[in-house]
C-alpha cells in the first residue's frame, strides 16, 4: 500500500481492507477492527463476510468491480452497537485496484466513520419534521403561496411529464420576454436551444416514477426576440395528488453574465498561453483565430494588415525588408486579410479565392472604423448593414453578427482582427473590452517578436561572417575563450596556387575590373573548397592557399587536395575561355605536420605554421606555369589513380635539392591519352630524358602551340607511342 495513499486515508480518518475474488482478506489497516462484527481480532486469509455480514449478497457487485465492469459501489450508514447506549455508524466504499490502467484481481474496501454526521442528520431530520409540521399548518393559504412565487426573482416553471408548461412566475416572463399565452400549454423545449439532455432527464425520471432532485443543469435558452441567455436550473419532481403523475418544478437563475465572464477569462488565458508558446507571429495569429472562434461559437475569424504586408521578415533567416511594415506611407492606406479561419471546411477554397481578390479601404466599412478610431466596433447583423461590403462571403457562410478590435502597440494601430457569428447578437461591451485588451497584448507581442527576429537576423549575419573567416570549431572556441588557439596536426596537405600572367593584365584593366575578375576566379576556387571539404586559409594578392586534413582530421587529405588542384586547372581554362584571357596557374603541394590556430587579439585570422607550409610554398614558387608540382612526401601518399610525372631533383631555396613530381591528371581521362601511353606507371621515367620531355611540353604550352605526338616522340627517342 502506497505510503502517500495511507497518509491520505489517515487524514480523511478512513481505514481500508483489501480482499481477493474469493472474499479472503489480503491486507487491512489497524483501525478496521472497530468496524468488525463478532470478533476482536482480524486475520489475513479469513472470509471477510464473517467480520462484515453486510457484504453478504454483494458478491456479484464485488466481482463486477474486480473485473472492471463496474467502477464503484458503496454501503452507507452501517452501524455497530459498541455499548448499550453507544453506536458507531460507518460507510463502506467498494473500489477496484488498477496499476497503469490494468485491473488487479483485488478489491479495496474503504471504511469511513460517519457517526457524527449521522447524529447531525438525525437531528436535522427531526428539525425538518418539525418544520414540515409548521409548513403544513400554513398550506391552506394558497393565495399566500402564490404571492411568494410571484415575488421570486428566480425563474419558476412547472411542467408535466411530457414537458408541457403548466405554470410560470413573473420572473420567467420578464427574463425570457414571453407572455403567459406564449408559454402555457407549450413545450419547455420551444425556447431551449439544445434540449437533448433535458429530454433524457425527463425520460429517466418518468421511468423512475418517484420524486428526486437534479441540480445545476445549465441550459441555453432563446428569448422571444432572438437573444440567448444561459440559465442554471434545479429540477425536482412532485407527485400530484389527483392522478399520481409527476410534475417537474424548474427553479432557475440567469448565469449568463457569470458564464461569459468565465469564458472571457478562459479566452484571455488561452491567448496568453498561445503568445507564450507560439514560435512565430503567424502561427500565433492562426491559433488565436481558431481558439477564439471555437470557444465562442463564431464561424469566421480574420486578421487584416496593411496591403502588401509580407510574411518574409517574420521568418528567421529572411531579409528584414519590412522594417516599416506598420507605418502608413499612403494617403489612403488599404488593408488585406493575411490570416483566415472558418468553421466551414467545405467552402474554404472558394472563400480563400474571394479573399485574394479583395482589399479594404481604411476609410470605409467596419475595418475602417476600427483602424481610424483605434477602438472595437460591433454590428448586430451584417446582412442589413450598409457599411459591411463582404456580402458575398457572408451569404456563403451565413454570417450575421460581427465585431472587430484593433491590434495596437500603444497608440499605434498595427492591424485589425474581426469575428463573425451565424446568429444575430446584441453588442457585448464586456467582451469588446476584453478583446481590446487582448489586441494590446497582441500588438506588444508582434513588436517584441519583430525585435527578436531583427536581433536573431543580425546574430545570424554576425555568425555567418565569423564562419566565413574562421573554421566553425575555432569560431566556437573563440566565443568561449579569447586566449591564443594553437593545435598540432600531424598529417595535412597544403596547396599554394599563384596566377601566372596576372601582373601583365593588371596594367591593362582598371582596378575595379581587375578585382572583379580576381573575385570571380577565387569564388570558383572557394566553391571547389566546399565541394571537397577543405579549409581555405587565405588569399594574398593573386595567390590562393588551402589545406586538407584540418580542423577535422581526415585520412584522404592528399586525395582531396589533388582533386581540387586538377579542378582548379579546369576552372582557369573555363575562365580564360569566358573572358578571353591567357592566365595559367602554378600550383605547389606538400604533405606533413603543421600547427594551426589564431593568435593576437584583433583581426583574427586562422593560419598555419611549420616547415610543411614553407615547402608547399616552395613547390609553387619553383614550379612551372600550368603545372601542379608536388613533393615526394605527397607523391608517396597519393594512390595509384593519378598520372604523376617525376620532374627529378631541383634546387629548393632553403632546403637544397629535392625530388619533385608533376601531377598531370587522373588515369583514364580522355584529354590525357598521350601521357597515359608515355607514362603508364608513376614510378617510371626517372632519367634526364624525362626532364627534357617535361620542358618540351611546358615550352610548347607556353607558346600556346598545340602539342603533337610526333614532337614528343622525336624529342624523347626512349619512349614509344
N, C-alpha and C positions, 0 to 999 in steps of 0.2 A: 504494500500500500504506500503510495507516494506520501512523503512527509508533509509536503505542501498541502495535499488534499486533507490529510489528518488535521493539520492546523486549521484549515478552513472549516472542517466539521466541528472542531472544538470551539472555534469562535462562534459558530452558529448554535452551539450547545446541542449538537446532534451526535448520534452514535451509529455504527454500521455493523452489518453482519453479511458475510459472503457465503453463498450456497452454490452447490453444483446442480446439474439437471436431476440428480436423484434426491434432491432436497436435503443433502448432507451438509453440515456446517463445515466451511473451509477456513474462515477467519472471522474475527469479531473484535470490537473494541471493548474495553473494560466496562464502560458504562451501560452496555446492553443488558447486563444482569438485572438491572432494576425493572426491566420491562418484561421479564420472563414469567412463565406460569409453571407451577408445580415443581420448582427446583430452586435451590440456592446456588447451584454451580452450573456452568455451561461448558460443554466439551466439544472439541472438533471431531467430526465424523459422525455425530449424532443427528437424528432426524429433527429438522427444525420445527416440524409441526408439534412435536412433543412439548417444546418450550413455548411455541406460539400457536395455539389451536386456531387462532383467527385465520391462519393460512390454509386450513382445510377447505377444499373447494376452489382454491385459486390455482390448482395445478396447471390448467390449460393456459391461464394468463401468464404464469411463470415460464412455461415452455415457450409461449409466443414471444416473450421479451428476450429470452436467451437465444432463440432462433433468429431474432432480429425482425420478426413480423409485427411486433408491437413495441413502441418506443417507451411507454411509461404507464404506470398504474399506481394508485395509492389507496390506502385504507385510512380513513380519518376517524378521529375521536374514539380510538380504542381505549379501554380503561382496565385498571388493575386495582384491586382493593388491597391497600397496604396495611391499614389498621381498621378498626371498626368504624371510625369516623373519617378516615383519610383515604382518598383515592388519587390515582395518577392517571392522567389522560395523555395519549400519545397518538401521533400519526405515523403510518408506515408507508414509505415510498419505495416502489419497485423500479430499479434501474438496471438496464443491460450494461455490460462492460465491453469496451472495444478498445483496441490499440491500432492507431493509424487506419481507422475505418474498418478493421476486421473484428467481427464479433467474437468474443471469447465465450466458451461454454460455462459461464458463471453468471450469477445474479447478485446484485448488491441490494440489500435492504437497509434503508436509512430510517432511523428512529428519531423522531422529534418530540420532545416533551412539550405538550400544549396545555398542560394543566391550568396554568394561569390564564391562558387565552379562553379555555372552556369556561372557567369560572366567570370571566368577564362576559362571555357570550350569554351564559345563563342569566347573569344579572341584567344584561342588555335585553334578553328575551322577556324577562319579567317586566322590565320597564316598558318594552314595546307593547306587551299585552295590556299593561295598564293604560298606555297611550291610546291603544286601539279602542278600549272601552270608553275613553273620553271622547274620541272622534265619533264613535257610534252614537254618542249622545247628541251630537250635532248633525247627524246625517239627514235628519228630517228637513233641514233648511236647504232645499235645492237652490233657491234663489241666492242664498248667501254664497254657495259654492260657485255658481255661475259668475257671480260678481268677482270672485277671486280669479277665476280663469280669465275673465275679460281683462283684468288688470295685469296679467302676466306679461312681462317683456319678452319672454322666450316664446318660440313658436309652439303651438299645441295643435296636433292633428289627430283625430280619431278615425280609424278606418275599420272595415270588416275584414274577414279572412281573405277576400279577393282584392283587397287594396282599394276598395271604393270608399271615398271620403264621406264620413257621416257628420263630422263636427270640426270646426276650426275656431280659433280665437282671433281677436282683433290684431294681435301682433303678426299673425300669419298673413292676414290680408294686407297689412301695412308694408311688411318686408317684401313680399312677393308681388305686390301691386295688383293682385287679383281681387275680384268681388266674390261674395258668397255664391252667386249663381255660377261663376267660372269654376268653382272648386267642388261644392257639394254635389254628391252623386256622380262625380268624375273620379277616374283612377289617379292615385297619387303619382303614378308613372308619367302622367301627362306633363309634369314640369320637372321631372328628374332626368338629367342628361343621360346617364348610364344606370339603368335600373337592374342590371343583371344580378348583382349581389343582393339587392333588395328582394327580387323575386325568389331567389334561392332561400333567403331568410324566411319569407312568407310561407313557402312550401314546407320548409323544415318545421316551422312552428305549428303549422296546420296538422302535420302528421303526429306531432307530439301530443296535441290536444291538452296542453297544460300551460299554466301561467309561467312565464320566465322573462328575463330581462336581457336586453342586448344593449351595450353601451358603446359610445364613441364611434358610431357609424357615420362616416363622412360621405356626404352626397353633394354632387354639383347640381344645383337647381337653376332653372332658367326663369327669369322674371317675365312678366307679361309682354314687356316691350323689347325683349331680346337679351338684356344684360344677364350676366351669370353671377352667381354667388355660391359660396361653399357653406353648407350647413352641417353641424355636428349633432346627430340625434342620439338620444337614449330611447330605446323602443322596449315597451313592455306589453304583455298580453293580459287581458282581463276576461274571465269567463262571464258571459251575460247570464242574468237570472231567468230570462224568458225561454230561450231555446238551447241553452248550454253551448253556444258557439263562442268563438274567440273574437274579441275586439282588440285592435292594435292601437296603442297610445304612443304617439311620436312627440317627444319633447325635444326641441332643437334650438340651437342658438347660432347666430351668424358668426362664423370664424374666418370670413373672407379676408379681413384685414390681417389677422394673425397668420394665416397661411401664406398670404402674399408677402408679408414681412419675412417669414421664414424662407420663402422662395427667393426673395431679393438677397437675403444674407447668403443663401446657398450659391446664387449666381455670382456674387462677389467673391466667395471662396473659390469657386471653380475657376473664375477668370484669373484670380491671383495665383492659383496653382499653375494654370497654363502659362502665365507670364514668367513664372519662376522656372519652368521646366522646358519651355519651347526652345528649340535650337536656333531658330531664326524668326524674323518678323512675319514672314508669310505663313509659316506653319502656325504661329500663334493666332494670326487673324482667322485662318480657316477653322481652327479648333474653337475659337470664341464664337464664330457664327454657328457651328454645328451644336455646340454645347448649349448656347443660349436658346436657340430655336427649339431644340428637343426638350429643354427644361420648361419653357413657357408655352409650347404647343404652336409656335409660329411656323409658317410653311416656307418662308423665304427670308434670307439674310444677305445683305450686300455690304461691300466695303468700297467706297469711292475715293479716289485720289485725283490729283491734277492730271490732265491729259498728257499722254506720253511718259507717264511715270514708269520708270524701268525697274525691273527686279534685279538687274545686274549688280548694282552696288550693294545689294543686300546679301549677295552670295560671296562667301570668303574666297579670296583669290581673284575677284573681278576688279575691273577698273573702277575707281571712285569718280565716275563721270556724272553722278547725280548729287554732288555735294550740296547743290542748291535746289533739290527736288521739291522742297516745300515752300520755296519763295515764289510768290506770284510775280511773274515777269510780263504778264499780258494785261491789257486794259480790260479785257473781258474773258477771264480765265474759264476753262471748261473742265469738267470732271469726267472721269471714265471709271467703270467698275473693274477693279483689279482682283477681287475675290468674291465668290458667289457660293451660297449653299442653298439647296432647295430640297424639300421633302419628296418632291415628285421626281423619281429617278427616270421614269418613262419619258418625260418631256425635257429632260436635262439637255440633250444635244441641241434640240430646237431652241431652247431658252438661251444657251450659250451663244448660239449663232446670232440671235437677236441682240444680245449684249455687245457683241463685237462691232455692231453697226451703229451703236448709239453713243453719244456723249451728252452731257447735260450742261446747259448754260448756268453759270453760277448766279445769274441774276433772276432766274426763274425757278419755279417748281419747289417741291419740298426740300430738295437738296440745296437749292439756292438760299432758301430762308435760313436753313441751319448754318450754311457756310458763312453767309453775310452777318448773321446775328451772333453766332457762336453759342446758341442755346438749342435745347431739344425742342422738337415740334411733333404734334400728334394729329392724325387725320382719322376720323371715325370710320369713314367709308370712302376709299379712293375712287370707287367707280362713279361716284356722283360729285367728285371734287374736280373743279376745272384746272387746279394747279398741278394735278397729277397727270403726267403725259406718258406713262408706261401702260396705257390701257391694253395694248396687245398682250403683254406679259401677264397683266392682271387677269385677263379673260382666260388665258391658258391655265393659270394656277388657281383661279377663283379667289383672288385677293380682295379684301375689304379694308379692315383697319390696318393702319401703318403708322410708324413713328420712327424718328431718327435722332441721333445725337452726334455732336462733333467730337473728333479726336483732337485734343488740344494739348499743347505744351505751354503752360502759362496763358497768355492771351493769343498765342499763335494757333490758328486752326490748321491742322495737318491733313485732315480728311473727314469723311462722314460715314457713319455706319447706320444702315436702315434695316428695319424688320417689318414683316407683314404677316397678317393673320387671315385666315379664311372666314372669319366672322366679323361682324360689326361690333366694335368695342368702344366704350367711352374712354376718355383720357384718364390715365393713371398717373397723377402728379408725383406720387412717391416713387414709382418705377422710373419715370423720366429723370428724377433727381439722382436715383441710384445709378442709372446708365450714364448720366452726365459725369458723375464721379469716376465711373469706370473709364469713360473717354479720356479723362485727365490722366488716369493711371496708364492707359494705353499709349497716350502721347509721350509721356515720360519714358515708357519702355522703348518706344520706337527711337527716340532721340538717343537713349542710352545704348541701344543696340547698334545704331549707326556709328556712334562714337567708338564702340568696341570694335566694329568692323574696320573703321579707319585705322585704329591703333594696330589691329592684327594685320591689316594690309601693310602698314609701314614696317611692322616687325618682320613680315614675310619678305618685304623688299630688302630690309637690312640683312636678314638671314641669307637671302639669295646672293646678295653682294658679297657677304663674308665667305660663302661656299664657293664663289667664283674666284676668290683669292686664295683660299686655303682648303686643303682636304677636310672632309667632314669630321673625322675623328680629331684632327688638330684643332679645328674650329670649336668643337665641343669642349676640348680640354682648356682652350684659352678662355671660354666663357666662365669656367670654374676657377681657373688659376692663371694669373698673368706672368708666372715665372717662366724662365727660359725652358723651351721644349727641345730636346735633342734625343734622337733614337738611332740605334745602330741596326743596320740591315745588312746581313751577311751576303745575300745574293740578290742583286738587281742588275738591270741592264739600262745603260744611259745612252741616249741618242742626241747628237747635235746635228743641226741642219743649217746650212748657210745658202742664201740665194746668190747664185753666180750671175752677174750681169745687172744686178740691181743698181749698182753705182752708176753705170752708164746711162740707164733710162731715167735716173733721178734728175739728171741735168736737163732732160727734155720735157719733163712734166712739172706741173705746178705742185706745190707741197700738198694741197688738199687732194688732188687727183692721185698723187703718189701714195698718200696714206690710205686712200680708198682702195687702191689696188692691193696694197700690202694687207689691209684688213680682210679683203675677200679671200686672199690666198691663205692667210693664217686661220681664218674661220673654217676653211676646208680642212686644214690640219687639226683644228680643235674637234671637228666632227669625227675625224679618224681616231683621235684620242679617246673620245667617248665610246666609239664603236669597239675598240679593243680593250677598254677598261684600263687605260694608262693614266698617268698623272702628269699633266703639263706643269712644268716648273716655271718657265718664264720665257719671254722674248727680249732679245737685246738687239735693237736696230732691225736688221733683216735676218737675224739668227733665231732659231727655234730650238728649245730644249725640252725633252720629255723623258720620263723614266718609267720602267715597268718593274713591278715587284714591291711597290710601297704605295701608300701607307699600309696596304694589306698585302702581306707576302703571298707570292704565287710561284709555282714551280715552272710555269711556261712563260716567264717574263721575257726571255730572249726571243721566243717564237712570236709573242705579241709585238715586240719592238720590230722584229724583222718584217712582219706582215704590214705594220704601219709604214715602215720605210719604203717598201715596194709600192704601197698605195700612194705615198707622198709623191713618188716619181710619176705615177699616173696622173695625180692631181695637177702637177705643174705642166704636164703635157696638155691636159684639157684647158688649163688656164691660158697657156700660150696660144692654143687654137682659138679660144674665145676672144682674147684681147690682142691677137696678132703680135705677140711678143716672142723673144728667143731666150727666155730665162731658163736656167737649169739649177739643180740642187746638188750641193756637195754635202754628203751625209757621212758621219762617223759614229760608230757604235762600239762600246766596250762593256764588258760584264765584270762585276766584282762587288766588294763591300763598300758601303757608303755610310755616312752619318747624315741624317735628315732632321730638320727642325726649324724652329723660329727663334730668332734672337732679337734683342733690342726691345724698346717699349713704344716705338712709333713706327707707323707704316709697315706693319707686319708683312713679311714675305717668307713663304715656305721655300727653303733652299737646300742644296746638297753640298757636302764637303767630303774630300778624300781624294786619294790617288786615282780612283776609278773615274771620277769626274774629269780630272786632268787628262787622263789617257783618252777618254771619249772625245774630249775637245781636240786633242792632237790628231785623232783618227779623222776628224772632219777637216782640220786645217791642213793636214798633209795628204788629203785625198785628192781625187780628180773630179772635175765638174761632170755632173750627170752620173756619178757613181756612188755606191754605198760601200764604204770601206769599213771592215770590221776587224777587231783584234783577234789574236789567236785564242784568247780565253772565250770569246763569244763563239768563234768558229767551232770549238770543241763541244759546246753545249747545244748547238743547233742540231736538230735531227736531219737525217738524210733525205729531206724533201725539198731542198733548195739547190739551185745551181750556184756553186761558190767557186770562185777562181782565185788561186793563190797569186798574190802580187809579188811576194818574196820579201826579202829583208830591205827595209828602208830606215833611214835615219830619222828618229823622232826626237824633237827638241826636249832636252831634259831627261830623256830615257835611253838614248842610244839607239842601236839597231834593234828593230822589232819586225817579226814576221807579221804581215797583214794580208787580208783577203778582200776580194770584191764579191759582194752579194749581188748576183745578176738577176735572179728571178726564182720562180717556183718551177720545179720539174714538171714537164708535161704542158707548159703554157705554149700556145700556138705562136706567139710572137718571138720565141727563142729557139727555133729549130736548129739553127747553125751551132749555137752554143751547146745545145744538148748533144750534138754529134761530136763536137770538138772535145767537150769535157764531160764524158759520161759519168765520172765519179769526182767528188770534191777533193780527193787526195792525189789526183793526177796533176801533171804539168807543173813541176816544181823547178824547172830549169830556166835559163836565161831566155830561151826561145819564147817561153810563156810570157815573160815580162815584155818582150818585144811585141808580141801579139796584142797584148793589152794596150800598149802605147799606140799601135796602129789603129786599133778600134777607137780609142779615145780621140786621136787626131782627126780621124775621118768624121766622127760625130761632131767635133768642134767646128769642122769646116762645113757642117750641115750638108754633107755629101753622103748619099746612100751607100752603105757598106755591102759589097758583093762577095759572094763566096769564093770566087777565084782569087780575089785580093788576099783573103785570109790564107788560102792555100799556098799562094806564091810566097807570102811573107813568112810562112812557117812551114817549111817542107817536111817537118817531122810529123805533121798531122794530115790524116787522110779523111776527106769528106765524102 
